[in-house]
């Protein structure tokens, strides 16, 4: 492109442009606190910065998931602790019923009390956190069990969803953090028959034994309740382990987030003191350039002609 400017003027404008660019860059760094505000500021570092930000966002999502899992496991741990206490109460009622001095009326009353415990146990299987049934696996909007007098054990299964969700560990890998109500309260053998740790069946059996008034049957039912109670303790231990794994994952995630933020800051954050110095120097240079240009003689050939 042709221009009417002489070489000196072109050089002056080029120098002013460079100073103005440095001034603008320094001003933006001071005002934003960042040395990279757009891709053109550091094209060779943009890819690294974007990857770090993506890693940080992913890590923050993991933190959110872990927090939700922590709330659910704490609630599950508490529900199972209360369930175990119910089993202890059932054993006490059964022991009282097995006493040969217990009358038929006493047996009936004790049976009804065990029936109430069974209903409460079903309620614990329906534990809800933030509108979600935490023992319902992948169908957490519905309970897994409900009381049904027509069912063999007085309890009907209305859902059979599995708990397939795994918690991502920011340190690597994943782990389960939830069990289903069927795994906890309704243990079954491979062929579908009632297993020895079945909580619902044990309580239902004790309720029936007390209603029959047969002390021998009551003694047998008490043993079944004790076995189911021991099984409940094992299931509660699962949640204790899950809570520990969640806490360890949260600790790692917090440290990792700090590391990522440090790396992001190292690339992105401006040296405010240096940028402020550059801003002042550029302003001084720009002002001096204009002052010098104003003092330069600006005469043409016509100024020397008469």
C-alpha positions in Angstrom: 0.0 0.0 0.0 1.4 3.4 -1.0 1.5 6.2 1.6 2.2 9.9 1.6 4.1 9.6 5.0 7.8 10.1 5.0 10.0 7.3 6.5 10.5 9.3 9.8 6.7 9.7 10.2 6.1 6.0 9.5 8.8 5.0 12.0 7.2 7.3 14.6 3.7 5.8 14.1 5.2 2.2 14.3 6.9 3.0 17.6 3.7 4.6 18.9 1.8 1.5 17.9 4.1 -0.8 19.8 4.0 1.4 22.9 0.3 1.6 22.7 0.0 -2.2 22.4 2.2 -2.7 25.5 0.2 -0.1 27.4 -3.1 -1.8 26.5 -1.8 -5.2 27.5 -0.5 -3.9 30.8 -3.7 -2.0 31.5 -5.8 -5.1 30.8 -3.6 -7.2 33.1 -3.9 -4.7 35.9 -7.7 -4.4 35.6 -8.4 -8.1 35.2 -5.6 -9.6 37.2 -4.9 -12.0 34.4 -2.2 -12.1 31.7 -4.3 -14.3 29.4 -7.7 -12.8 28.7 -8.0 -14.1 25.1 -6.3 -16.8 23.0 -4.1 -14.3 21.2 -2.5 -13.2 24.5 -0.6 -16.6 24.7 -1.5 -19.0 21.9 1.2 -21.5 23.0 -0.4 -21.8 26.5 -4.1 -21.8 25.6 -4.3 -25.6 25.1 -2.7 -26.3 28.5 -5.0 -23.8 30.2 -8.1 -25.2 28.7 -7.1 -28.7 29.7 -6.5 -27.6 33.3 -9.8 -25.9 33.4 -11.5 -29.0 32.1 -9.8 -31.1 34.7 -10.8 -28.7 37.4 -14.5 -28.8 36.3 -14.5 -32.6 36.2 -12.9 -32.7 39.7 -15.5 -30.3 41.0 -18.3 -32.6 39.6 -16.7 -35.5 41.4 -16.7 -33.4 44.6 -20.4 -32.8 44.2 -21.1 -36.5 43.6 -19.0 -37.4 46.7 -20.9 -35.0 48.8 -24.2 -36.5 47.8 -22.9 -40.0 48.4 -21.6 -38.9 51.8 -25.1 -37.7 52.8 -26.7 -40.9 51.6 -24.2 -43.2 53.3 -24.5 -41.4 56.6 -28.3 -41.7 56.3 -28.0 -45.4 55.4 -25.6 -46.0 58.3 -28.1 -44.4 60.7 -31.0 -46.4 59.3 -29.2 -49.7 59.7 -28.1 -48.8 63.2 -31.7 -48.2 64.1 -32.7 -51.4 62.3 -30.3 -53.4 64.5 -31.8 -51.8 67.6 -35.2 -53.1 66.3 -33.8 -56.6 66.0 -32.6 -56.4 69.6 -36.0 -55.4 70.7 -37.5 -58.3 68.7 -35.1 -60.7 70.5 -36.2 -59.3 73.9 -39.9 -59.8 73.0 -39.2 -63.3 71.8 -37.3 -64.2 74.9 -40.2 -62.9 77.0 -42.6 -65.0 74.9 -40.5 -68.1 75.3 -40.8 -67.9 79.0 -43.1 -70.8 80.0 -44.9 -68.4 82.4 -46.2 -66.3 79.5 -49.9 -66.6 78.9 -51.7 -66.9 75.6 -52.8 -63.2 75.9 -49.2 -62.2 76.5 -48.1 -64.2 73.5 -50.7 -62.4 71.3 -49.6 -59.0 72.6 -45.9 -59.8 72.0 -46.7 -61.0 68.5 -48.4 -57.8 67.7 -45.4 -55.8 69.0 -43.1 -57.8 66.7 -45.5 -57.1 63.8 -45.1 -53.4 64.6 -41.3 -53.9 64.5 -41.6 -55.5 61.1 -43.6 -52.5 59.8 -40.9 -50.2 61.2 -38.2 -52.3 59.5 -40.0 -51.9 56.2 -40.1 -48.1 56.8 -36.3 -48.1 57.3 -36.0 -49.9 53.9 -37.9 -46.9 52.5 -35.4 -44.3 53.9 -35.6 -41.2 51.8 -32.9 -38.5 51.3 -33.7 -35.4 49.2 -36.7 -37.2 47.7 -34.8 -40.3 46.7 -35.1 -43.8 48.2 -31.5 -44.6 49.1 -32.1 -48.3 49.2 -33.9 -48.6 45.9 -30.8 -48.9 43.7 -31.1 -47.4 40.2 -34.9 -46.7 40.6 -34.5 -44.4 43.6 -37.9 -42.7 42.9 -39.8 -45.7 44.2 -39.6 -47.8 47.4 -38.5 -51.4 47.1 -40.8 -52.9 49.7 -44.1 -52.3 51.3 -46.3 -53.9 54.0 -48.7 -56.4 52.5 -50.6 -58.8 54.8 -51.3 -61.1 51.8 -47.6 -61.6 51.1 -45.9 -64.8 52.7 -43.8 -62.7 55.1 -46.2 -59.8 55.3 -43.9 -57.8 53.1 -44.2 -57.3 49.3 -41.4 -56.5 46.9 -42.5 -53.8 44.5 -39.2 -53.1 42.8 -36.1 -55.2 42.0 -33.7 -52.6 40.6 -30.0 -53.2 41.2 -27.5 -50.6 42.6 -25.1 -50.3 39.7 -23.8 -46.7 40.3 -20.1 -46.5 41.1 -18.4 -43.5 42.8 -15.5 -42.1 40.8 -12.4 -41.7 42.8 -10.3 -38.7 41.7 -7.2 -40.7 42.7 -8.2 -43.3 40.1 -10.8 -46.1 39.8 -14.3 -46.3 41.3 -16.1 -48.0 44.2 -19.7 -48.8 45.2 -21.3 -46.7 47.9 -24.8 -48.2 48.1 -26.7 -51.4 48.6 -30.3 -52.2 47.8 -33.0 -53.0 50.3 -33.1 -56.5 48.9 -29.4 -57.0 49.7 -29.9 -55.6 53.2 -33.3 -56.8 54.4 -34.3 -59.6 52.1 -31.3 -61.8 51.6 -32.0 -64.7 49.2 -30.1 -67.8 48.1 -29.1 -68.4 44.5 -32.3 -70.3 43.8 -34.5 -67.4 45.2 -35.3 -69.1 48.5 -35.1 -67.2 51.8 -31.5 -67.1 53.2 -30.6 -67.3 56.9 -29.9 -63.5 57.1 -33.3 -62.5 55.7 -34.5 -59.8 58.1 -38.1 -59.6 57.0 -38.5 -63.4 57.1 -36.9 -63.7 60.6 -39.2 -61.0 62.0 -42.3 -62.5 60.3 -41.3 -66.0 61.6 -41.1 -64.6 65.2 -44.4 -62.9 64.8 -46.1 -66.1 63.7 -44.3 -68.2 66.4 -45.5 -65.9 69.1 -49.0 -65.9 67.7 -49.0 -69.7 67.8 -48.1 -69.7 71.5 -45.5 -72.5 70.9 -42.5 -71.8 73.1 -40.2 -74.2 71.1 -41.1 -72.4 67.8 -40.5 -69.1 69.5 -37.0 -70.2 70.6 -36.2 -71.3 67.0 -37.5 -67.9 65.7 -35.4 -66.0 68.2 -32.3 -67.8 66.8 -33.3 -66.7 63.2 -33.7 -63.1 64.4 -30.2 -63.2 65.9 -28.7 -64.6 62.7 -30.5 -61.9 60.7 -29.3 -59.3 63.1 -25.7 -60.4 62.7 -26.2 -60.1 58.9 -27.5 -56.6 59.3 -24.3 -55.7 61.2 -22.3 -56.9 58.2 -24.3 -54.7 55.9 -23.8 -51.7 58.2 -20.1 -52.4 58.0 -20.3 -51.9 54.3 -21.5 -48.4 54.8 -18.8 -47.7 57.3 -16.2 -48.7 54.8 -18.0 -46.7 52.1 -17.9 -43.6 54.3 -14.1 -44.0 54.8 -13.5 -44.3 51.1 -15.7 -41.3 50.4 -13.8 -39.2 53.0 -10.4 -40.3 51.5 -11.6 -39.5 48.0 -12.9 -36.1 49.2 -9.5 -35.3 50.8 -7.7 -36.2 47.6 -10.1 -34.2 45.5 -9.6 -31.1 47.7 -5.9 -31.3 47.4 -6.1 -32.0 43.6 -8.3 -28.9 43.2 -5.7 -26.8 45.0 -3.0 -28.2 42.7 -5.0 -27.5 39.6 -5.8 -23.9 40.7 -2.1 -23.3 41.4 -1.2 -24.5 37.9 -4.0 -22.4 36.3 -2.9 -19.4 38.3 0.7 -19.9 37.2 -0.3 -19.7 33.5 -3.2 -17.2 33.7 -2.6 -14.8 36.6 -0.7 -11.6 36.0 2.2 -10.2 37.9 0.3 -7.1 39.0 3.4 -5.3 40.3 5.2 -5.9 37.0 2.1 -5.0 34.9 1.7 -1.8 36.9 5.3 -0.8 36.3 4.9 -1.6 32.5 1.8 0.5 32.4 3.5 3.5 34.0 6.6 3.1 31.7 4.4 2.8 28.6 2.4 5.9 29.5 5.6 7.8 30.1 7.1 6.6 26.8 4.0 7.4 24.9 3.8 10.9 26.3 7.6 11.5 25.6 7.2 10.3 22.0 4.4 12.8 21.3 6.4 15.6 23.0 9.5 14.8 20.9 7.5 14.5 17.7 5.9 18.0 18.4 9.4 19.5 18.8 10.7 18.1 15.5 11.0 20.6 12.6 8.2 20.1 10.1 9.3 22.2 7.0 8.7 21.5 3.4 10.5 22.8 0.2 8.0 25.6 0.0 9.2 27.0 3.3 12.6 27.7 1.7 11.3 29.3 -1.4 10.7 33.0 -1.5 
